[in-house]
Amino acid sequence: MALLTFSVSSTASDMTAEHRVEDGVRFVTTERRQPASPAAPNPLETLLAALAGCMNVVARMVAREMNLDLRRLTFVVEGSLDPRGMMGAPDVPPHFRTVSVRVTAEGDLTDAQVAALRAEVGRRCPVHRLFEAAGVVLDESWGAA
């Protein structure tokens, strides 16, 4: 199978960047703690949303393969980092140290099915694996609603 390639082009001024993906969809990231910033997520929030979004897509693929009745997933994702790393402290990593992921799966699912779904998502989700490869501690819990 051929490799998939993804592309984003961005134009930035001050703390705000406008991004465009290959099909023309546009979105903005900013540091909204700055005066006069637009209402948009900051890049770190976008990264956490990318984790939830990727986990959702992979979970849907896996649920279909396993013939699971998965109706809805709810994610609450929080990341913690030491801001000294972004400010240049050489001994402090600038990336998230820990990321907490709470997933609620709705549907006709047993606890064993939710556990199997969680395991496959963790194994197959590219963003999840990227966080792991960076040494980010993922504190993850899944439950059935």
Secondary structure, 3 states (H helix, E strand, C coil): CCCCCCCEEEEEECCEEEEEECCCCEEEEECCCCCCCCCCCCHHHHHHHHHHHHHHHHHHHHHHHCCCEEEEEEEEEEEECCCCCCCCCCCCCCCCCEEEEEEEEEEECCHHHHHHHHHHHHHHCHHHHHHHHCCCEEEEEEEEC
